[in-house]
Amino acid sequence: MLQGTRSALSMPDELTPEHFARVAALVRHVAGIDLRPGKEGLVRSRLAGRMRALAVSSFDEYLDRVERDASGAELVQMLDVITTNKTSFFREAEHFRFLQDEILPALGRRPGGLRIWSAGCSSGEEPYTTAIVLRESLPEPQFAAARILATDLSTRVLARAREATYPEELLSDVPPHLVRRHFVTVPGGERLVRVADATRAGVRFARLNLMSSWPMQGPFDLILCRNVMIYFDKATQERLVDRFAALLAPGGHLFVGHSESLTGLQHGLQYVQPAVYRK
């Protein structure tokens, strides 16, 4: 009897077009993410684990629960498992070379601390990479005054980011001298490393839905929103870029992913090089 129950709950029932449409409508309304046809298998597999945890085998029952939860807690859980959070240290390294060679030499001499926003920071590799570049490039007083805001929709990846602890193999693309300076080994024999306290001191994490209101005032010298807008339709991308531009300081830069482009969007930013724009 119990064995049969476990088997019944091992995978949910079939995801019908109506179920997929309900999921897509929820995700679009709350997060602006455009779940297009063809993602049905991904949605079913991503939600299966959450439904098993709740002992729910029916998509109707699960979606009713999401929609009726006045607290929004289960909706947050659903978004957490559906959204993709692929990242790595020094991903799209051209951006970090541009930051080091072009942006920081000018901004580093300016009075006051740098302000940088990593929008869609995932599990923290992007803001910590940014902190590494700043610490390597700036005199200690300027680095100490710099502030990096890192935000993401997913509570799950933000928890990992705050821990700042990663498997050692994730540093394979980081030069050894940077590993020695910016990471410490976690005792216990599990081959884990943690970002050094001095490197992550100026990084602050917060949950933020890019489709909602933004509490921060700006201005920012640099905003990184990389490989995030590919999930939005063109109208949403345009609104988002306008909001980023409004928070950029004059001469500030926006980095988007190398698979993304602002071509075809109405915006007031100046193209600098692929995936780099300036206000």
C-alpha positions in Angstrom: 0.0 0.0 0.0 2.7 2.5 1.1 4.9 1.4 -1.8 2.1 2.1 -4.3 1.5 5.5 -2.8 5.2 6.4 -3.2 5.1 5.2 -6.8 2.0 7.3 -7.5 3.7 10.4 -6.2 7.0 9.7 -7.9 5.9 11.9 -10.9 2.9 14.2 -11.3 0.2 13.6 -13.8 0.5 14.9 -17.3 1.1 18.6 -17.9 -1.8 19.5 -20.3 -1.7 22.6 -22.5 -4.2 24.2 -20.0 -1.8 23.5 -17.1 1.2 25.0 -19.1 -0.9 28.1 -19.9 -1.7 28.6 -16.2 2.0 28.3 -15.3 3.1 30.6 -18.1 0.5 33.2 -17.1 1.6 33.2 -13.5 5.3 33.4 -14.4 4.7 36.2 -16.9 2.5 38.3 -14.6 4.8 38.1 -11.6 8.3 37.9 -13.1 7.9 39.0 -16.7 9.4 35.8 -17.9 8.0 34.6 -21.3 7.6 30.8 -21.1 7.0 29.9 -24.7 5.7 26.6 -26.1 8.3 24.0 -26.2 9.2 24.4 -22.5 6.5 22.0 -21.3 9.0 19.2 -20.4 11.2 21.6 -18.5 8.2 23.0 -16.5 7.0 19.5 -15.7 10.4 18.2 -14.6 11.1 21.3 -12.5 7.8 21.3 -10.7 7.8 17.5 -10.1 10.2 17.8 -7.1 8.2 20.6 -5.5 5.0 18.6 -5.9 6.6 15.5 -4.4 7.6 17.6 -1.4 4.0 18.6 -0.9 2.6 15.1 -1.6 0.7 16.6 -4.6 0.4 14.5 -7.8 -2.2 16.6 -9.6 -1.2 19.8 -11.5 -4.7 21.1 -11.0 -4.3 20.7 -7.2 -0.8 22.3 -7.2 -1.8 25.3 -9.3 -4.9 25.8 -7.2 -2.7 25.9 -4.2 -0.3 28.4 -5.8 -3.1 30.7 -6.9 -5.0 30.6 -3.5 -2.0 31.1 -1.3 -2.5 34.7 -0.2 1.0 34.9 1.3 2.6 34.2 -2.1 5.0 31.8 -0.5 4.3 28.9 -2.8 4.5 31.2 -5.8 8.0 32.1 -4.8 8.8 28.4 -4.5 7.4 27.8 -7.9 9.4 30.6 -9.5 12.6 29.4 -7.7 12.4 26.0 -9.3 11.4 27.2 -12.8 13.9 30.0 -13.3 17.3 29.0 -14.7 20.3 30.1 -12.7 23.4 29.1 -14.7 26.5 31.1 -13.9 30.2 30.9 -13.2 33.2 32.9 -12.1 34.5 35.2 -14.8 31.7 34.2 -17.1 32.0 36.3 -20.3 35.4 37.5 -19.3 35.5 40.3 -21.8 33.2 42.3 -19.6 35.6 42.0 -16.6 38.6 43.0 -18.8 36.6 46.1 -20.0 35.8 46.9 -16.4 39.4 46.6 -15.4 41.0 48.4 -18.4 38.4 51.0 -19.4 36.0 51.8 -16.5 38.0 51.6 -13.3 41.0 53.7 -14.4 38.7 56.7 -14.7 36.2 56.0 -12.0 38.8 54.9 -9.5 40.2 58.4 -9.2 36.8 60.0 -8.6 35.9 61.1 -5.0 33.3 58.8 -3.4 32.8 55.1 -3.6 31.8 53.2 -6.7 28.3 51.8 -6.9 27.6 48.7 -8.9 24.5 46.6 -9.3 24.5 42.9 -10.3 20.8 42.4 -11.4 20.1 38.7 -11.6 23.1 37.7 -9.6 22.1 34.0 -9.2 24.4 32.2 -6.8 26.9 35.0 -6.4 29.6 34.3 -8.9 29.1 37.5 -10.9 29.2 40.0 -8.0 32.1 38.2 -6.3 34.0 38.2 -9.6 33.3 42.0 -9.8 34.6 42.4 -6.3 37.8 40.5 -7.2 38.4 42.8 -10.1 37.8 45.9 -8.0 40.2 44.6 -5.2 42.9 43.8 -7.8 42.5 47.2 -9.6 41.8 49.8 -7.0 43.9 51.2 -4.1 42.6 49.8 -0.8 40.7 53.0 0.3 38.8 53.1 -3.0 38.0 49.4 -2.8 36.8 49.7 0.7 34.5 52.5 -0.3 33.0 50.5 -3.2 29.6 48.9 -2.9 28.1 46.1 -4.9 24.4 45.4 -4.7 23.5 41.9 -5.9 19.8 41.0 -6.5 17.9 38.0 -7.7 14.3 36.8 -7.8 15.2 33.3 -6.3 15.5 32.9 -2.6 17.2 29.6 -3.1 20.2 31.0 -5.1 20.4 34.0 -2.8 20.9 31.7 0.2 23.8 30.1 -1.7 25.3 33.4 -2.6 25.3 34.7 0.9 27.1 31.6 2.1 29.9 32.4 -0.5 30.9 28.8 -0.5 31.6 26.8 -3.7 33.0 23.5 -4.8 36.7 23.9 -5.6 36.2 22.7 -9.2 34.2 25.8 -10.0 37.4 27.8 -9.8 39.1 26.0 -12.7 38.9 29.1 -14.9 40.1 31.4 -12.2 43.9 32.2 -12.4 45.7 30.5 -9.5 47.1 33.7 -8.0 43.5 35.1 -7.8 42.3 31.9 -6.1 45.1 32.2 -3.5 44.3 35.8 -2.8 40.5 35.8 -2.8 39.4 32.3 -1.6 40.0 30.3 1.5 39.7 26.5 1.9 36.7 25.3 4.0 37.9 22.7 6.6 36.3 19.3 6.4 37.8 17.6 3.4 34.8 18.3 1.0 37.0 20.4 -1.3 35.0 23.6 -0.7 36.3 27.1 -0.8 34.8 30.4 0.5 35.2 33.9 -0.8 37.6 35.7 1.5 36.0 38.1 3.9 38.0 41.1 2.6 36.8 40.4 -0.9 33.1 40.1 -0.2 32.9 42.8 2.5 31.3 45.3 0.1 28.8 42.9 -1.5 25.2 43.0 -0.3 22.5 40.6 -1.4 18.8 41.3 -1.6 15.7 39.6 -3.2 14.3 41.8 -6.0 11.7 41.1 -8.7 12.8 43.2 -11.7 9.1 43.6 -12.6 8.3 45.2 -9.3 9.2 48.6 -7.8 12.9 49.1 -7.0 13.7 50.6 -3.6 17.3 51.7 -4.4 17.9 55.3 -5.5 21.0 55.1 -7.6 23.0 56.4 -9.3 25.1 53.3 -10.3 28.4 53.5 -12.1 27.8 50.0 -13.6 24.8 47.8 -13.9 25.2 44.2 -14.9 22.1 42.5 -16.2 23.5 39.6 -18.2 21.7 36.6 -19.7 18.5 37.7 -18.0 16.6 39.7 -20.6 16.6 36.7 -23.0 13.6 35.5 -21.0 11.5 38.6 -21.5 9.6 39.8 -24.6 10.7 42.9 -26.4 8.3 45.3 -24.7 9.5 44.1 -21.3 13.1 44.4 -22.3 12.6 48.0 -23.5 10.9 49.0 -20.2 13.7 47.3 -18.2 16.5 49.1 -20.1 14.7 52.4 -19.6 14.6 51.8 -15.9 18.3 50.8 -15.8 19.2 53.9 -17.7 17.4 56.1 -15.2 19.5 54.6 -12.4 22.9 55.0 -14.2 25.2 57.9 -13.4 26.1 60.0 -16.4 28.8 58.0 -18.2 27.7 54.9 -16.4 27.7 51.5 -18.2 25.2 48.7 -18.7 26.5 45.2 -19.4 24.1 42.7 -21.0 24.8 39.1 -22.0 26.8 38.4 -25.1 23.7 36.4 -26.4 21.6 39.5 -25.9 21.5 42.8 -27.8 19.6 46.1 -27.5 19.3 46.3 -31.3 15.6 47.0 -32.2 14.9 48.5 -28.8 14.2 52.2 -28.2 16.7 53.4 -25.6 18.9 56.3 -24.9 22.2 54.4 -24.3 25.2 54.6 -26.5 26.6 51.4 -27.9 30.3 50.9 -26.9 31.1 47.4 -28.0 29.2 44.1 -28.1 27.0 43.8 -24.9 28.4 47.1 -23.4 26.4 50.3 -23.4 27.0 53.8 -21.9 24.7 56.5 -20.7 
